[in-house]
Amino acid sequence: MANNDEQVCVVKGWQDAPIIDKSTLDDDLSRHFYYTLGRDKVGKSQLYLYHALALTIRDRLVARCRITKQQINQQKRRKTAYLSLEFLMGRALGNAILNLDLDKQVAQALQSYCTELEYVAQAEHDAGLGNGGLGRLAACFLDSCATLALPVIGYGIRYEYGMFNQSIDNGNQIEQPDNWLREGHPWELSAPEQAKRVKFFGHVESYTDKSGRQHRQWLDSQDVLAVPYDVPIPGYKNDIVNTLRLWKSEATDEFDLGEFNAGSYSEAVAHKNLAEQITMVLYPNDSSENGKELRLRQQYFLSSASIQDIVELWVSQHGEDFSDFADYHVFQLNDTHPSIAVAELMRILVDDYELDWDVSWQITTNTMAYTNHTLLPEALEKWSVSLFARLLPRILEVIYEINARFLAEVALVWPGDVAKQQALSLIEEGPEPQVRMAYLAIVGSYSVNGVAALHTELLKAGLFNDFYQLWPEKFNNKTNGVTPRRWLAHCNPKLSELISTKIGEQWVADFSQISQLRRYYDDVDFHQAWQAVKYTNKQRLVTLVKTRCGVEFDANMMFDVQVKRIHEYKRQLLNVLHIIHLYDRICQGDTANIVPRCVLLGGKAAPGYYMAKKIIKLINNVAEVINKDPKAMPFLRVAFLPNYNVTAMETICPATDLSEQISTAGKEASGTGNMKFMMNGALTIGTLDGANIEIRDAVGADNFFLFGARAEQVDDIKAHYNPEQLIQQTDSLHKVMQLLESGHFNLFEPGLFDDIIAAIRSPHDPWLVAHDFASFVHAQEQVEIAYQDTHHWTKMSILNTAASGLFSSDRTISQYSDDIWHLQPLIDKAVQQQQSK
């Protein structure tokens, strides 16, 4: 009998396995419901029907995914591995049905079960694989890569628990576990036979090979298995299905049998438990040393497993000749989290395959590309040398070697400039030396990009100026985008249908065509249809807010929305001060020019972020006072939506009239919520920050409500900042502060908001809340004037959607592919356009 380790059994005819067509969907759904899941009735819960439908759709994805992989692997083809610690995918069912063009067939199949897709889809949990904009951007990018037929594989971590579920108790954020996998994840396919071993701890020793060459080897490590789970990512109507590979950590052995037999069960399974902790929770709190260690373990676990996966596939196909490896591979590092991949690829090439250092460095620096997503220095990853030495001893050696060679290069450019060498060093000296991970990414990459025009210029002029002076050719901009499939076609079907009646359906695949809507911006009949769609969408949001918040919104009022992660630089606090200002006007009887509005805020604060959680409490206290005051009811209603996520946003953005994008200028790298709102016809009130600048340029200054200091003015303002004087000189701000300081919103909780009040009054407030308040109020008054003219507002709304073509992630990914990745699509554009019809 043949040894199974030496023989691969190929199932006859598997290459010709048919793509399952639309005609059998009804029968396949029944088969999965009755036989795969063993159910005979739907019952009150639609969970099993959802699972059956997901498996039915997955069947169609798997066949296409296999063919896509064949296309990629049958010949040498350049491809990209997209490494990200976050992929905020949201629900998969509706998006997959849209991209496979199965809407009608699914609706017909579900009739037999006396239900509709809208209700079945509610049984799906949002995949808890991300935190906010970074993870959602990665999800949009994967959608665009598949739609553009680009050979790109995503690599992430299969977190068992997501960010957290947020509830509100007495106005306070309460964090609860997000066990999103508790009922299974029908979209994934595990591949345990492709697991990788990832090293931790241990020590490093030298040895000499037969040729007399010195090598280093990592010994006595505590290895962890990285087990892959593959999620199919369908393109839009093109039969391309890419893969998101998620790694789950497992122990190499179930437990220590010796310890178990000795009666010590806890010690026997200790290693298994430690291994599985790596992928247990998204973003552990890193304020403690244990939290820092776990965070670094996650970053290395992702990077090592993913690099091993790519390298092993190469070796299996081409042997150990890496001479043209860089011609066919790109590793895109999504922010600084996976930057350790630079050192890991070097370790694998130098240690495992015994390549010369210079050869390995040539390969590495021609395959790595780095995207930076922050302008906040404190958000750049830094880890202590002592932690590295204990957890990843060989990786630290590699980093020191990279640094030594790099500083020698710096010395040639700036001879004798010790300060420059210290500024650029990958190691930040001090009482506790730190490894600067962003610097490692820059030094090891051939491309460094920002995510909005202003962001990239600020990186070059400020945060990374020394590196820009050294390598100006590395730096480039790729303004973010969002996928129009999910953020218009899927989440706003009524508006999508209306748009298609005017310009056809091709815009879904080619979003540049959305500009054709400009022809109808002054069409009265089109205005009425546009307004009707908006009203219907607002009614859906009214229901959501009533259910989740217990607050009665009115669809006839203006919907003013700010939903995003809670952070001081995003300035939810400025929004609250304006809400208090409106409330004060109402209390004073100054209501003649007030446009009735419903204000919705939502977002999660990091569990250890004291001020962000205090701001959530303030929002809820202000909302409670206003919503209980009968004087305010006709003019103002306020709600904080708990547990804001992708699915909630799919209801929120189609219903929004005014999009709040009010971060302090120079602090938001790009933003993507601003793009989603714009696509759905919301108007933006915002600062000249991040992609707001490009949004305003695209739609025109007359269709954007601008306020606040500009990025180039911020430093001068801070040098002479006197918020106390501003409060005394600005009557509206003075009244707002009086209400806050009188305890009007915390009558039974004295002193509760003292820290917030002190922050506003502080001359060291980096967010300039008091400075921008008057300008913000003036811009909001312009909003009210515009909203009172329904025809004018509708024109601006249509023009915003018509100008949103630039902010499709298809455009962004095309630029990544053309300028950084240099990929060839799996199918040509003419075929893609024909398939999407």
Residue pairs with C-beta under 8 A, 6 or more apart in sequence:
15 70
17 63
17 66
18 63
19 60
19 63
19 64
19 67
19 239
20 28
20 59
20 60
20 63
22 102
22 105
25 56
25 102
25 105
25 106
25 109
26 105
26 108
26 109
26 112
28 56
28 59
29 52
29 53
29 56
29 109
30 112
32 51
32 52
32 53
32 55
32 56
33 39
33 48
33 49
33 52
34 40
36 52
36 55
37 48
37 51
37 52
39 48
39 52
42 48
42 49
42 113
42 114
42 115
45 123
46 115
46 119
46 120
46 122
46 123
47 123
47 183
49 110
49 113
49 115
49 120
49 123
50 93
50 120
50 121
50 123
50 124
51 123
51 184
51 186
53 93
53 106
53 109
53 110
53 120
54 92
54 93
54 124
54 186
54 187
55 186
57 93
57 96
57 97
57 100
57 102
58 186
58 187
58 232
60 100
60 102
61 96
61 100
61 232
61 234
61 241
62 189
62 232
64 232
64 234
64 239
64 240
64 241
65 230
65 232
65 241
65 242
65 243
67 239
68 240
68 241
68 242
68 826
69 243
71 77
71 151
71 826
72 79
72 151
72 826
73 313
73 317
76 318
76 328
77 151
77 328
77 824
78 151
78 327
78 328
78 329
78 330
78 821
78 822
78 823
78 824
79 151
79 152
79 153
79 328
79 329
79 330
79 823
80 145
80 150
80 151
80 152
80 153
80 329
80 330
80 331
80 332
80 821
80 823
81 152
81 153
81 155
81 306
81 310
81 329
81 330
81 331
81 332
82 138
82 141
82 142
82 145
82 152
82 153
82 154
82 155
82 332
82 334
83 155
83 156
83 302
83 303
83 306
83 331
83 332
83 333
83 334
83 338
83 341
84 134
84 135
84 138
84 154
84 155
84 156
84 334
84 335
84 337
84 338
85 156
85 157
85 298
85 299
85 302
85 334
85 335
85 337
85 338
86 129
86 130
86 131
86 134
86 135
86 138
86 156
86 282
86 334
87 127
87 129
87 130
87 135
87 138
87 139
87 142
87 154
87 156
87 244
87 246
88 127
88 129
88 130
88 131
88 132
88 134
88 135
88 136
88 138
88 139
88 646
89 126
89 127
89 129
89 130
89 139
89 231
89 244
89 646
90 126
90 127
90 136
90 139
90 486
90 645
90 646
90 647
90 650
91 121
91 124
91 125
91 126
91 127
91 646
91 647
92 124
92 127
92 187
92 231
93 117
93 120
93 121
93 124
94 117
94 121
94 490
95 143
95 234
95 485
95 486
95 490
96 234
97 103
97 106
97 117
98 236
98 485
98 489
98 490
99 143
99 146
99 147
99 234
99 235
99 236
99 237
99 485
100 234
100 237
101 237
103 117
106 117
107 116
107 117
110 116
110 117
110 120
125 180
125 183
126 162
126 180
126 645
126 646
126 647
127 162
127 180
127 185
128 159
128 161
128 162
128 163
128 178
128 180
128 181
128 282
129 135
129 156
129 157
129 158
129 159
129 162
129 246
129 282
130 136
130 138
130 139
130 162
130 163
130 282
131 163
131 282
131 283
131 565
131 604
132 564
132 565
132 603
132 604
133 564
133 565
133 670
133 671
133 672
133 673
134 334
134 335
134 373
136 482
136 646
136 672
137 334
137 451
137 480
137 482
137 672
137 809
138 154
138 156
138 334
140 481
140 482
140 483
140 486
140 487
140 672
140 809
141 809
141 812
141 813
142 152
142 154
142 233
142 242
142 244
143 233
143 235
143 236
143 483
143 485
143 486
143 809
144 481
144 483
144 808
144 809
144 810
144 812
144 813
145 152
145 233
145 242
145 813
146 152
146 233
146 234
146 235
146 236
146 238
146 240
146 241
146 242
147 235
147 236
147 238
147 240
147 483
147 485
147 509
147 810
148 235
148 810
148 813
148 814
148 817
148 825
148 832
149 235
149 238
149 240
149 825
149 826
149 827
149 832
150 242
150 813
150 817
150 821
150 823
150 825
150 826
151 242
151 823
151 826
152 242
152 821
152 823
153 242
153 243
153 244
153 245
154 233
154 242
154 243
154 244
154 245
155 244
155 245
155 246
155 247
155 302
155 305
155 306
155 309
156 244
156 245
156 246
156 247
156 302
157 246
157 247
157 248
157 279
157 282
157 298
157 301
157 302
158 188
158 229
158 246
158 247
158 248
158 279
159 279
159 280
159 281
159 282
160 179
160 181
160 248
160 279
160 280
160 281
161 177
161 178
161 179
161 180
161 280
161 281
161 282
162 178
162 180
162 282
163 178
163 282
163 283
163 604
164 175
164 176
164 177
164 178
164 604
164 607
165 175
165 176
165 177
165 178
165 643
166 173
166 174
166 175
166 176
166 604
166 642
166 643
166 644
167 173
167 174
167 176
167 642
167 643
168 174
168 616
168 620
168 640
168 642
171 616
171 617
171 619
171 620
171 621
171 624
172 613
172 616
172 617
172 620
173 604
173 605
173 613
173 616
173 617
175 607
185 229
187 231
187 232
188 229
188 230
188 231
188 246
189 229
189 230
189 231
189 232
190 227
190 228
190 229
190 230
191 227
191 228
191 229
191 230
192 227
194 228
194 309
195 225
195 226
195 227
195 228
195 250
196 225
196 226
196 247
196 304
196 305
196 308
196 309
196 312
197 223
197 224
197 225
197 226
197 252
198 223
198 224
198 225
198 226
198 249
198 300
198 301
198 304
198 305
198 308
199 218
199 221
199 222
199 223
199 304
199 392
199 394
200 221
200 222
200 223
200 224
200 297
200 300
200 391
200 392
201 220
201 221
201 222
201 390
201 391
201 393
202 218
202 219
202 220
202 221
202 222
202 393
203 218
203 219
203 220
203 393
204 216
204 217
204 218
204 219
204 393
204 394
204 397
205 216
205 217
205 219
206 214
206 215
206 216
206 217
207 214
207 215
207 216
207 217
208 214
208 215
209 215
209 354
213 354
215 351
215 354
216 350
216 351
216 394
216 397
217 351
218 347
218 351
218 393
218 394
222 271
222 274
223 252
224 249
224 250
224 251
224 252
224 275
224 278
224 301
225 249
225 250
225 251
225 252
225 275
226 247
226 248
226 249
226 301
226 304
226 305
227 247
227 248
227 249
227 250
228 245
228 246
228 247
228 248
228 305
228 309
229 245
229 246
229 247
229 248
230 243
230 244
230 245
230 246
231 243
231 244
231 245
231 246
232 241
232 242
232 243
232 244
233 241
233 242
233 243
233 244
234 240
234 241
235 241
235 242
236 485
236 508
236 509
236 836
237 509
237 835
237 836
238 827
238 832
238 835
238 836
239 835
240 826
240 827
245 306
245 309
247 279
247 301
247 302
247 305
247 306
248 279
249 275
249 276
249 277
249 278
249 279
249 301
250 272
250 275
250 276
251 271
251 272
251 274
251 275
251 276
252 275
253 271
253 272
254 269
254 272
255 268
255 269
255 271
255 272
256 267
256 268
256 271
257 268
259 265
259 267
259 268
260 268
277 294
278 294
278 297
278 298
278 301
279 298
279 301
283 295
283 606
284 291
284 294
284 295
284 298
285 291
285 607
285 608
286 292
286 294
286 295
287 608
289 387
292 383
292 384
292 387
293 387
293 391
296 383
296 387
296 388
296 391
296 392
297 391
299 337
299 338
299 340
299 381
300 340
300 344
300 391
300 392
300 395
302 337
302 338
303 338
303 340
303 341
303 344
304 344
306 331
306 338
306 341
307 331
307 341
307 344
307 345
307 348
308 348
310 329
310 331
311 345
311 348
314 322
314 325
314 328
314 329
320 353
322 349
322 353
322 355
322 359
322 363
325 363
325 367
326 362
326 363
326 366
326 367
329 367
330 367
330 369
330 820
330 821
330 822
330 823
331 341
331 345
331 367
331 368
331 369
332 369
332 371
332 816
332 820
332 821
333 339
333 341
333 368
333 369
333 370
333 371
333 441
333 445
334 371
334 373
335 371
335 372
335 373
335 374
336 370
336 372
336 380
336 381
336 437
336 438
336 441
337 381
339 370
339 381
339 437
339 438
339 440
339 441
339 444
340 392
340 395
340 437
340 440
341 368
342 364
342 368
342 402
342 440
342 441
342 443
342 444
342 445
343 395
343 398
343 399
343 402
343 440
343 444
344 395
345 360
345 363
345 364
345 367
345 368
346 357
346 360
346 361
346 364
346 398
346 402
347 394
347 395
347 398
349 355
349 359
349 360
349 363
349 364
350 356
350 357
350 360
350 398
351 394
355 363
357 401
361 402
361 405
364 444
365 444
365 445
365 446
366 446
367 446
368 441
368 444
368 445
368 446
369 445
369 446
369 447
369 448
369 449
369 820
369 821
370 441
370 442
370 444
370 445
370 447
370 448
370 449
371 449
371 450
371 451
371 478
372 438
372 448
372 449
372 450
372 451
372 455
372 459
372 463
372 464
372 669
373 451
373 669
373 670
374 380
374 669
375 455
375 458
375 459
375 462
375 463
375 666
375 667
375 668
375 669
376 569
376 667
377 463
380 436
380 437
380 438
381 437
381 438
382 428
382 434
382 435
382 436
382 437
383 434
383 435
383 437
384 432
384 433
384 434
384 435
385 396
385 427
385 432
385 433
385 434
385 435
386 432
386 433
388 395
388 396
388 399
388 435
389 396
396 435
399 426
399 427
399 435
399 440
400 427
402 426
402 440
402 443
402 444
403 425
403 426
403 427
406 424
406 426
406 443
407 421
407 424
407 425
410 420
410 421
410 424
410 470
411 417
411 421
413 470
414 420
414 421
420 466
422 429
423 466
424 439
424 466
424 467
424 470
425 436
425 439
426 435
426 436
426 439
426 440
426 443
427 433
427 434
427 435
427 436
428 434
428 435
428 436
438 464
439 467
441 448
442 448
442 464
442 467
442 474
443 467
445 474
446 474
447 474
447 476
447 819
447 820
448 459
448 464
448 467
448 474
448 475
448 476
449 456
449 475
449 476
449 477
449 478
449 820
450 456
450 457
450 458
450 459
450 475
450 477
450 478
450 669
451 477
451 478
451 479
451 480
451 669
451 670
451 691
452 477
452 479
452 480
452 669
452 670
452 671
452 690
452 691
452 693
452 694
453 477
453 479
453 693
453 694
454 666
454 688
454 689
454 690
454 693
454 711
455 477
455 669
455 670
455 690
456 475
456 476
456 477
458 666
458 711
459 468
459 475
460 468
460 472
460 475
461 468
464 475
467 474
468 475
476 819
476 820
478 812
478 815
478 816
478 819
478 820
479 670
479 691
479 694
479 806
479 807
479 812
480 670
480 671
480 672
480 675
480 691
480 807
480 809
480 812
481 672
481 675
481 806
481 807
481 808
481 809
481 810
481 811
481 812
481 813
482 672
482 675
482 676
482 679
482 807
482 808
482 809
483 808
483 809
483 810
484 507
484 508
484 511
484 514
484 679
484 808
484 810
485 508
486 650
487 653
487 675
487 676
487 679
487 680
488 495
488 496
488 679
488 680
489 496
489 508
490 650
491 649
491 650
491 651
491 653
491 654
491 680
492 533
492 537
492 653
492 654
492 680
494 533
494 536
494 537
495 530
495 533
495 537
495 654
495 680
495 681
495 801
496 508
498 529
498 530
498 533
499 507
499 514
499 517
499 801
500 507
502 516
502 517
502 519
502 520
502 526
503 513
503 514
503 516
503 517
504 513
505 837
506 513
506 833
506 836
506 837
507 513
507 514
507 516
508 836
509 832
509 833
509 836
510 810
510 833
510 836
511 804
511 805
511 808
511 810
511 811
512 805
512 808
512 811
513 805
514 801
514 802
514 804
514 805
515 802
515 803
515 805
516 802
517 798
517 801
517 802
518 798
518 799
518 802
520 526
520 798
521 795
521 798
521 799
521 802
522 795
524 791
526 798
527 791
527 794
527 795
527 798
530 681
530 794
530 797
530 798
531 790
531 794
534 654
534 655
534 657
534 681
534 797
535 555
537 651
537 654
537 655
538 553
538 555
538 559
538 655
539 555
540 651
540 654
540 655
541 553
541 559
541 600
541 651
541 652
541 655
542 552
542 553
542 554
542 555
544 641
544 648
544 651
544 652
545 551
545 553
545 598
545 600
545 639
545 641
546 552
546 553
548 641
548 642
548 643
549 639
549 640
549 641
549 642
551 623
551 627
551 637
551 638
551 639
552 637
553 559
553 598
553 600
553 637
553 639
554 596
554 598
554 637
556 596
557 595
557 596
557 597
557 598
557 637
558 595
558 596
558 597
558 598
558 657
558 658
558 783
558 787
559 597
559 598
559 600
559 655
559 656
559 657
559 658
560 597
560 598
560 599
560 600
560 657
560 658
560 660
561 599
561 600
561 601
561 652
561 653
561 656
561 658
561 659
561 660
561 677
561 682
562 572
562 575
562 599
562 600
562 601
562 602
562 659
562 660
562 662
563 600
563 601
563 602
563 603
563 641
563 644
563 648
563 649
563 652
563 673
564 570
564 603
564 673
565 603
565 604
565 605
566 572
566 603
566 604
566 605
566 609
566 612
566 613
566 615
566 616
567 605
567 609
567 612
568 611
568 612
568 615
568 759
568 766
568 767
569 663
569 664
569 667
569 668
569 766
569 767
570 662
570 663
570 668
571 662
571 663
571 664
571 767
571 769
571 772
572 601
572 603
572 615
572 619
573 615
573 618
573 756
573 759
573 760
573 767
573 769
574 662
574 769
574 772
574 773
574 776
575 599
575 601
575 660
575 662
576 615
576 618
576 619
576 622
577 733
577 736
577 760
577 769
577 773
578 773
578 776
578 777
578 780
579 599
579 622
579 626
579 636
579 638
580 622
580 736
580 739
580 740
580 745
581 732
581 733
581 735
581 736
581 777
582 594
582 597
582 635
582 636
583 622
583 625
583 626
583 629
583 632
583 636
583 739
584 732
584 735
584 736
584 739
585 591
585 594
586 594
586 631
586 632
586 635
586 636
587 629
587 631
587 632
591 635
593 781
593 784
594 635
594 636
594 784
595 783
595 784
595 787
595 788
596 634
596 635
596 636
597 635
597 636
597 637
597 658
598 636
598 637
598 638
598 639
599 636
599 637
599 638
599 639
600 638
600 639
600 640
600 641
600 652
601 619
601 638
601 639
601 640
601 641
602 640
602 641
602 642
602 644
602 648
602 652
603 644
604 643
604 644
605 612
605 613
605 615
605 616
606 612
610 755
611 755
611 756
611 759
614 753
614 755
614 756
615 756
616 640
617 752
617 753
618 745
618 753
618 756
619 638
619 640
620 640
621 745
621 746
621 749
621 752
622 638
622 745
623 638
623 639
623 640
625 744
625 745
626 632
626 636
626 637
626 638
627 633
627 637
627 638
627 639
641 648
641 652
649 673
649 676
653 673
653 676
653 677
653 679
653 680
653 682
654 680
656 677
656 680
656 682
657 682
657 683
657 787
657 793
657 797
658 682
658 683
658 684
658 685
658 705
658 783
658 787
659 673
659 674
659 677
659 678
659 682
659 683
659 684
659 685
659 686
660 685
660 686
661 668
661 671
661 673
661 674
661 684
661 685
661 686
661 687
661 689
661 690
661 692
662 685
662 686
662 687
662 707
662 708
662 772
662 776
663 671
663 686
663 687
663 689
663 690
664 687
664 689
664 708
664 709
664 714
664 766
664 767
664 768
664 772
665 687
665 688
665 689
665 708
665 709
665 710
665 711
665 713
665 714
666 689
666 711
666 714
667 689
667 767
668 689
668 690
668 692
669 690
670 690
670 691
671 689
671 690
671 691
671 692
672 691
674 684
674 686
674 690
674 691
674 692
674 695
675 691
675 695
675 804
675 807
677 684
678 684
678 695
678 699
678 800
678 801
678 803
678 804
678 807
679 801
679 804
679 807
680 801
681 797
681 798
681 800
681 801
682 797
682 800
683 703
683 704
683 705
683 783
683 786
683 793
683 796
683 797
683 800
684 692
684 695
684 696
684 704
684 705
684 800
685 705
685 707
685 776
685 779
685 780
685 783
686 692
686 695
686 696
686 704
686 705
686 706
686 707
687 706
687 707
687 708
687 709
687 710
687 772
688 696
688 706
688 708
688 710
688 711
689 711
691 807
692 704
694 806
694 807
695 704
695 803
695 807
696 704
696 706
698 803
698 804
698 806
698 807
699 799
699 800
699 803
700 799
700 803
702 796
703 796
703 799
703 800
703 803
705 779
705 780
705 782
705 783
705 786
706 779
707 772
707 775
707 776
707 778
707 779
708 768
708 772
708 775
708 776
709 717
709 768
709 771
709 772
709 775
714 768
717 768
717 771
718 766
718 768
721 763
721 764
721 765
721 768
721 771
722 763
723 760
723 761
723 762
723 763
723 765
723 769
723 770
723 771
724 761
724 763
726 733
726 770
726 771
726 773
726 774
727 733
727 734
727 737
727 761
727 770
728 734
730 773
730 774
732 773
732 774
732 777
733 770
733 773
733 774
736 773
737 757
737 760
737 761
739 745
740 753
740 756
740 757
741 757
743 750
745 753
746 752
746 753
759 765
759 769
760 769
760 770
761 770
786 792
786 793
786 796
787 793
805 811
817 823
825 832
827 835
